[in-house]
Amino acid sequence: MTRIKKGILTLVSLSLVLIYCLINDPSRDITLTLGLYAGSSWDVPNGESYQVIDQAIKKFEKKYPNVHVEYKSGIIKDDYSSWLANEITKGTIPDVFMVLPDDFNTLSSIGILKNLDRLIKEERIDTSLFYQSALFAGNNGSQYALPYEINPTIMCINHDLLTKEGIAIPSSNWTIDDFYKTVGYACLYKGYGERVDAVPINELTVSIFRATRPEKMFLTLQRYGHKIEERYPGIYYVTEYLPIPAQIIVTQELEPGEHRSLKILSNHAKKEDVEEFLRKAEGMNTPRDRQNVEAVLQVSVRANDELYREIRRDANMCDALRELMKDDLEDARKLGESEGKAMGEVVGEAKIILKMNHSGMSPENIASITGKDLDEINAILEGKVSALL
């Protein structure tokens, strides 16, 4: 259970200790119940919401043949809190169940949830395997929950916008002030939500990407009392005395063949890493996955313009880039059904290009991704090709 997807909380009821004793007694037949909701935790359509759970159950029942695990399917997220409250009232609370973040403090404070501190120690569960901000979300003085899944939010630098506003972009020689400035930007992002606490602090992590290890900055951070720990090759966690957890990724130190999405975010991305990322991205079909892929590609293209021009000349890789945009291109074709195929595709493509530019991509980067000539891109951005029917 320690490596299952991380983030929304998996919480264990007071009967956990008894269950633990029973499942280790093969002479008893036991049924464990799970409390789950269908769909996505972030309101994105997901037809495979039970797949990870079903795989975990299969492994668990194989390890403990005397245990049968069952759950009620079809409970939607909007109804889940009410359903769980009703089960608690009836005394039929599931043995293991999900709890939405808004309900965690209440349930952990009134004694519904089991304190997991002793079990984590006895079972030697390595909590460093979890994202620390997600792990902390299940802590209310003690650990009452372990993370199940997490949805990362990528905060990218818009070079054009910062230049326009006269904000300097840090050079490759990062200093301690650059580090604190980045943490400060994340704090501003948290503080400018549409409502109070719209962006929970425990959902934020600062990630800084460097090609080489910033030795001088590491020494200064340690001198100021911050702890730096290399959790994985090339991935350094900065903790202690920070409002938001931070990690520094040194792309040249990452394991070969691993962390492709991290490697292509540097301005020294390698063609084989981009190609492998594109191949894997083709299998990511949910709207949320697509948004994350597009965010990574926007940053990578801007930092590696020449590399993407080379990839554009590779027919197979160019097709992979186009495949990632297939939903938008399909919209363009649908426009053609009502107003004429040729005009519909032109207008649809123009809308896509305008959208990419509004998100901060330069004409050169748009040309690299779409395979169009720079003159065509500029003509669309200058209004010479209409984006309106």
Long-range contacts (C-beta under 8 A, 24 or more apart in sequence): 1-56, 1-146, 2-125, 2-126, 2-129, 2-130, 2-146, 3-129, 4-52, 4-56, 4-148, 4-149, 5-52, 5-148, 5-149, 5-150, 6-130, 6-131, 6-134, 6-147, 6-148, 6-149, 6-150, 7-41, 7-131, 7-134, 7-147, 7-148, 7-149, 7-150, 7-151, 8-41, 8-98, 8-100, 8-101, 8-147, 8-148, 8-149, 8-150, 9-98, 9-99, 9-100, 9-101, 9-104, 9-137, 9-138, 9-145, 9-146, 9-147, 9-148, 10-96, 10-97, 10-98, 10-145, 10-146, 10-147, 10-148, 11-96, 11-97, 11-98, 11-99, 11-104, 11-107, 11-113, 11-138, 11-144, 11-145, 12-95, 12-96, 12-113, 12-114, 12-116, 12-144, 12-145, 13-93, 13-94, 13-95, 13-96, 13-97, 13-112, 13-113, 13-114, 14-111, 14-112, 14-113, 14-114, 15-95, 15-114, 16-95, 16-96, 16-114, 16-116, 16-119, 17-114, 17-119, 19-95, 20-119, 23-64, 23-66, 23-67, 24-64, 25-66, 26-65, 26-66, 27-66, 28-66, 29-66, 29-67, 29-68, 30-66, 30-67, 30-68, 31-67, 31-68, 31-69, 31-70, 32-67, 32-68, 32-69, 32-70, 32-95, 32-96, 33-69, 33-70, 33-71, 33-94, 33-95, 33-96, 34-69, 34-70, 34-71, 34-94, 34-95, 34-96, 34-97, 35-71, 35-72, 35-83, 35-84, 35-87, 35-93, 35-94, 35-96, 35-97, 35-98, 36-71, 36-72, 36-73, 36-75, 36-97, 36-98, 37-75, 37-76, 37-77, 37-79, 37-80, 37-98, 38-73, 38-74, 38-75, 38-76, 38-77, 39-76, 39-77, 40-77, 40-286, 40-288, 41-77, 41-100, 41-149, 41-151, 42-151, 42-288, 43-77, 44-286, 44-287, 44-288, 45-286, 45-287, 46-286, 52-149, 88-112, 98-148, 99-145, 101-137, 101-200, 104-137, 104-138, 104-140, 104-144, 104-145, 105-140, 108-140, 108-144, 108-145, 109-140, 113-144, 113-145, 114-144, 115-142, 115-143, 115-144, 116-142, 116-143, 116-144, 116-145, 116-146, 117-142, 117-143, 128-231, 131-205, 131-245, 132-237, 132-239, 132-245, 133-202, 133-203, 133-204, 133-205, 133-244, 133-245, 134-202, 136-202, 137-200, 137-202, 137-203, 151-288, 152-205, 152-292, 153-203, 153-204, 154-292, 154-295, 154-296, 154-299, 155-185, 155-186, 155-189, 156-295, 156-298, 156-299, 156-360, 157-299, 158-360, 159-302, 159-360, 160-360, 160-362, 161-360, 172-210, 172-211, 174-208, 174-210, 174-214, 174-217, 175-216, 175-217, 175-220, 176-217, 176-220, 176-221, 176-224, 178-217, 179-208, 179-217, 179-221, 179-246, 182-206, 182-208, 183-242, 183-243, 183-244, 183-246, 186-244, 187-243, 187-244, 190-244, 201-243, 201-244, 204-244, 204-245, 205-244, 205-245, 205-246, 205-247, 206-244, 206-245, 206-246, 206-247, 207-246, 207-247, 207-248, 207-249, 208-246, 208-247, 208-248, 208-249, 209-248, 209-249, 209-251, 209-262, 209-265, 209-266, 210-248, 210-249, 210-250, 210-251, 210-266, 211-250, 211-251, 211-252, 211-266, 211-267, 211-268, 212-250, 212-252, 213-250, 213-253, 214-248, 234-259, 235-259, 261-296, 264-296, 264-300, 264-304, 265-296, 265-299, 265-300, 265-303, 266-303, 267-303, 267-304, 268-304, 269-300, 269-303, 269-304, 269-307, 271-307, 271-310, 271-311, 274-300, 274-304, 274-307, 274-308, 274-311, 274-317, 275-311, 275-317, 275-320, 278-317, 278-320, 278-321, 278-324, 279-320, 281-320, 281-324, 282-320, 282-323, 282-324, 290-324, 290-327, 293-324, 294-324, 297-321, 297-324, 297-369, 298-356, 298-359, 298-360, 298-361, 298-365, 301-361, 301-365, 301-368, 301-369, 302-361, 302-362, 302-365, 305-364, 305-365, 305-368, 308-365, 308-368, 308-369, 309-368, 311-368, 312-368, 312-369, 312-371, 318-371, 321-369, 321-371, 322-370, 322-371, 325-352, 325-369, 325-370, 328-352, 335-389, 339-389, 343-389, 344-389, 346-385, 347-386, 347-387, 347-388, 347-389, 349-380, 350-380, 350-385, 350-386, 350-387, 351-387, 353-377, 353-380, 353-381, 354-380, 354-381, 354-387, 357-381
